Amino acid sequence: MQLAKTQKKHSIVSLTPLIDVVFILLIFFMLASSFAEWQFIELSVGKAEEMRVDSRSTSTIKLITDGTFTLNDKEMRMEEIISIVRERCRININHPIIIQPVEGVSLQSLVTILDQINEFAGKNISLAKVDS
């Protein structure tokens, strides 16, 4: 008695579901990624040297750790400092601005004031270390 041989069917893997999965992953990562526009503030790094500053011709802004600001050693709100410095820059386009963050000041407050001053002061902004 001879049994009939059963032929095994070779199953073919369809690529259609695989392509669908790839497109779903592509759409997921496109929607999940951040499209925020990054903006940069240019700062030039100079040599460390002592500098004598005439407070009448320079705006020196000191950032203090408790969140206060001073303009030429007079404590003011940040909005007042911005308006005074903006007016000085309007009168003299090359008006120098020195920002002195004391040790321990938050980076966010430094970036906030740099960003606001950068709108009208351009390249006349310097960072300086506060003498201890």
Sequence and secondary structure as in RCSB ss.txt:
>XXXX:A:sequence
MQLAKTQKKHSIVSLTPLIDVVFILLIFFMLASSFAEWQFIELSVGKAEEMRVDSRSTSTIKLITDGTFTLNDKE
MRMEEIISIVRERCRININHPIIIQPVEGVSLQSLVTILDQINEFAGKNISLAKVDS
>XXXX:A:secstr
              SHHHHHHHHHHHHHHHHHS                     TTT EEEEE TTS EEETTEE
E HHHHHHHHHHHHHH TT  EEEEE TT  HHHHHHHHHHHHHHHTT EEE     
